[in-house]
């Protein structure tokens, strides 16, 4: 990711502490030995932690990792029906655009970027004064974030994360509501990560859609998709609000769009205080 603050941004992250190594689940990248990100704040370690779980190859090899490493596509998700969904590699690896800034401006307090990719939101949030941490299952994505001075871990959202239950804001942008192919489960997990009354910002499809897919990464340069298949989901605003309402973990909401991209902000419900006897 190219950023004007590279090497100088004082990203205010969270140290994970000794022994806080958590393995990623199936579908997520194994990690290399820990590394420390320059500019991640005093005493703050950012690491790509070693993990024993077996991992499907689509998260650790071409073409996804190559796209993140090079900073450009073309890259697609190809469904079993042959439809190719374009992925915005250049946007992910660039500086935040106007639509991204509408997200940054709504964030509150400490922010966890779920599926942080190359780290443009992590860096932007740090520069805006937020404590922030990015988690991603892809080692190349985390390495790129760390090189820019952003705190990031190779970690699945479905495994324990640092400061669990104490994040003020969580992000699921760039289509990451699709992680795992089960939006209801992902929304429930996000509610666990946030403080009561915390904010979840989700980027949704710009059209009314509610799909569960099996996809593979594809460069568009061959007749067959590359890599192993994995589950994914696509939701529009209505579908997301329906899932959030069914889950019962979410109260207030805001919807907006900018430059052809659509977003929803959900407020987690305040948990009742335990009764006293």
N, C-alpha and C positions, 0 to 999 in steps of 0.2 A: 504494500500500500504506500503510495506516494503521499506524503504529508509535509506541510511546511514546518511543522514542529518536530520532525524526526530527529531523535537523538537529544532533544532539549525539553520535550514535554515532561513535566513532573507528574506523571500519572499516579493518582492516589489510590493504590490498590490495597488488597488485604493479604497479609502473609497467611499461608496455609498451615504453617507449623510443621515441626518434625513429625514424621510418621503418618501424615494425613494423605496417604496414597490410597486412592479409590479406583478400582478397576472399572473400565467402561463396559457396557453391556454389549450383547450381540448387535452387529451392525455399526460398531463404532471402532475407531482406530486405536491400535495399541500404541504405547508411547515410548519415547526414548528416555534415557536418564535425564534427571532434572537439569534445567538451565535457569539462569537468572536474567530477567529482562532489564536492560539498561533503562534508567529513567523511570522505573516503576515505583519510586518513592523509597524513603529511607527504611531499611530493614524489611522491605517487602520482596518476597520471592515469587517469581512467576515460573512455572515449570511445566514441562511435558512429562508427566509421571509414567513410570513403567507400570504395565498392567498385564495380568495373565489371561484375560478373556480371549477366546478365539474370535476372530473378526472377519466378516465377509470382505473380499478383496476390493470391492468398489470404493471403500473408504480409504484405502491405503495405496492405491496404485493409479495408473492412467485410467481415464484422461482427467479426472477431477483434480488430483494432486498436481498434475502438470499444468493445468489451467491456473491454479492458485499460485504456483511457483513462477510462471511466466507473466501472470497478471492480465492475461487476455484469453478470449475464446477463439473460435466458437465452441460452445458447450451447451448441451441440451439434456433434458430428461426425456427419455423415449419410452412411451407406454407400450403395453402389449398390443394395442390397436395400431401401432405405427406412428401415432401422433408425437411430434417433437415439441417440447416446451422449452423455449429459449431461456437460458440462465444469464444473468447480467454480470459476468465475471469482471468486465472493465469497470462497472459501477461499484462492485464490491471492493475492488482493489484501488479505487480512486478516493478522492476526498468527498465528504458529505455534500450532496446536492440540496436543492431547496426543499424537496420532499423529506429528505433525511433530517433536515434542520427543524421541521415541524415536529418530529419525534423527539429530538434532543431537547427542544424547548419545553416539552411537556413532562420530561422526566423529573422525578422528585428524589432527593436524598441519595442513598446508596443504590447503585444500579447494577443488576446482573444481566449481561447480554448472552442469551441462550442461543447457541449456534453462531458465535461471533464472527466466523469466517476470518478474513484477513485483518479485521479489527478496526474498521473505519469508525464505528460507533464508540468503541472503547476509547480510542484516542480523542474523539470529539468530546465525549463526556468528561474525560479527565481534564481537557483544556477548559471546559466549562465549569470546572470546580467540583465535579461529583467524584465521590469514591466509586470505583467501578471495577468490575472483573468480567472478563470474557471466558466462556467455556465453549469448547467445540470438540467434536470427536475426531477431527482430522488433524493430524500432527503438523502437516504443512501449514494449515491455517493458523494454528497456535504459534508456530515458529515465526510466521510473518508478522503476527500481532506483536510478539515479544520484541522482534527486531525494531519495530517502530516505537518501542518504549511503553507498550501497553501491557498491563498485567493480564495473563491468560493461562488457562489450564486445559490440558486434554482431559475432558470430563464429560460424561453423559449427564443430561438433565435428570435421568431416572436413577442415578446414583447419588449418594450424599454429596452435598456441595458445601463449601465454606459458608459460615454465617446462615445456615439454613433457618428459615423462619424469621429472618431479620432484615431482608432486603426490602427497601421501600418501593423499588420499581424493578420490573423484569421486562425484557424485550424478546419478542418473537417476530422479527422482521425478515424481509427477503424470503418470504414463503415458509418460514420455519414452523408455522402452525402445522405443517405437514409432517414433522418429525415423528417417526414411528407409525404413521398411517392411522393413528387413533386420536383424533382431536379431543375427545372427551377425557381420555386418560391424561393427555398432555395438559389440559386445562386444570384438572384436579391436582396434578403435580405442581403446576405453577402456583396454585393457591397455597400449597404447603410451604413453598420457598419464601413467599412474601410475608411481611408483617400483616396483622389484621388491618384492613383498610388500605393495603398496598395497591399499587397501580401496575396493571399488565397492559403493555402496548403491543398490539398484534397487527401486522400487515396482512391484509386479505386480498383475494383475487378481486379485480376491478369489476367483475360481473357476477351475477347470481349463480353460484355453483356450489355443489357439495359432493365431492368425489373421493373415492378411495381407489388408489392406483397401485399397480406394480410397475416399477420403472427401472431403467438402467441409464447410466451415463452414456452419452453419445456425442461425438464430435461433428456429426453430419457429413463426414468424409467417406463413410463406408455404408454399405447397404445393411449391415447388421449393427445392432447396438453393442457397446463394449461394457465389460464388467458383469457382475452378478446382479440379479434383480433384487430390489428391496421395496418395502411398503412405503407409500407416501400418501398425502391427502392434499386436496385443494378446497378451500372454503371461501365463499364470498361473505359479505357483511351479514346478510340475513341468516345464513347457516351458522356462522360463528355465534351470533346472538342467541340462536335457538339452542345450540349446544351449551352455551354459558348458562342460559336459563334453566335447562334441564339439570345441570350439575348442581345448581343451588349455592355455589361458592361465591357468586359474583352479584354485586348490587348495581352501583351507578355505572353509566356507560357514556362514551362520547364517540361519535363517528365523524370522519372527515376524509377528504381526498385532496390530492395535490399532484398536478402534472401527470394525471393518468394513473396514479397509485392510490390505493384505498387503505384506510387504517381504522382500527377500533381500539379504544382504551376502556378497559374494564377495571372496576374497583372491587377488591376482595371484601367480602363481608367481615364485619367485626365479630370476632368470636365471643360468645358469652363467657363471662367470668365464671369460674367453677363455684358451685354452690357450697355454702358452709353449713356445717351441722352443729 
